[in-house]
Amino acid sequence: MHDTEAIAANRANWDDRAEIHVRSRLYDVDGFLADPTHISSVVRNDLSVLAPHLPGTGIVDRSLLHLQCHIGQDTISWARLGAVEVHGLDLSPNSLRHAERLARADGRDITWVEADARYACDRIDRRFDIVVTSAGTIVWLPDLTDWARSIHDLLEPGGLFLIRDDHPILGAMAFQPWEITDDYLSGGGTRTYDDTGTYTGPAAAAIAHTTVHEWRHDLAEVIGALLRAGLRIEAVHELPYMDWPGLPGLIACPEGWALPDGAPRIPLNFAVVATRPAARRGGGV
């Protein structure tokens, strides 16, 4: 299958998922809107990784682009933390429809952009102090070369990029404990399967577009793509928690979900912080 067809199938799937997620207990949209001080757990985890690289004022008054923003709660959370000129980009128009509604209900002026994250720089004609993406994103991208180029071009010189996502070893385990069933290394082609469910749990509404396509990206590919795009790696983390109960037997923890005491220690998330080097005096960017 051509990547264009695969992306179109994923877009339809995420349009379906948006309807389920916006009504789900996991996202708790009503509770989120009822408390204007609430910051999503995803953004709290992102900020814990990003904070050492921010100035003393943190995220306040920093322009921010959120790639693959889904229904917008994390994007709104960044705005609640004080980010300005906030943009959220996603492939799914239905996800963005809900994101726009939530932002309006929260009194936030956020710019929503429908686009493939790989080509974000072709759709957004400006730069940002910070670009972020996290929690189940790059597995939906066929390759990372254009993605990394877009991130570089969308950052101000000296700007920061953060990715925090499910560790690729979990995909190799098919999110089942201790048995390797799929590729960890990239380059194995498209992984296509049918899935009638989603990570928010059982739902009354059904997903009509069940066929989805994923692509494995190991850490070497992620970091290599960012380096080739001209970014400088500031930090790499392998983390013992994740944002959803992606493996059987995980227990709740302050960050989300973790393996119980005594289990083999494996990473559940990874994070990379990178910067676009500042322009040299008298030279180009």
DAUR-V970484 format. One record per backbone hydrogen bond with DSSP energy under -0.5 kcal/mol. NH is the residue of the N-H (numbers start at 1). CO is the residue of the C=O. If there is no record, write none. Layout:
nh: {NH NH}
co: {CO CO}
This chain:
nh: {5 6 7 8 9 10 11 12 13 14 15 16 17 18 19 19 20 21 22 23 24 28 32 33 34 35 36 38 44 45 46 47 48 49 49 50 51 53 54 58 60 61 62 64 65 66 67 67 68 69 72 76 77 78 79 80 81 82 83 84 87 88 89 90 93 96 97 98 99 100 101 102 103 104 105 106 107 108 110 111 112 113 115 115 119 120 122 123 123 124 125 126 128 130 131 132 133 135 140 141 148 149 150 151 152 153 154 155 155 156 158 159 160 161 162 163 164 165 167 170 171 172 173 174 175 176 179 181 181 182 187 191 192 193 195 201 207 208 210 212 214 215 222 223 224 225 226 227 228 229 230 231 232 234 235 237 239 242 246 250 251 253 256 257 258 259 263 266 268 269 270 271 272 273 274 275 276 277 277 280 283}
co: {2 2 3 4 5 6 7 8 9 10 11 12 13 14 15 16 16 17 18 20 21 24 28 29 30 31 34 35 40 41 42 43 44 45 46 46 47 50 51 55 57 82 59 84 130 87 65 132 89 89 69 72 73 74 75 76 77 79 78 62 64 111 66 113 91 92 93 94 95 96 97 98 99 100 101 102 104 103 108 86 110 88 90 113 116 117 119 119 120 120 123 124 154 63 160 65 162 164 137 138 144 145 146 147 148 149 150 151 152 128 276 156 129 274 131 272 133 270 268 167 167 168 169 171 170 173 176 172 179 172 216 214 190 212 210 198 196 206 208 193 191 139 218 219 220 221 222 223 224 225 227 226 275 273 273 271 269 257 244 247 258 256 253 242 251 240 260 264 239 239 165 237 163 235 161 232 159 230 275 284 280}
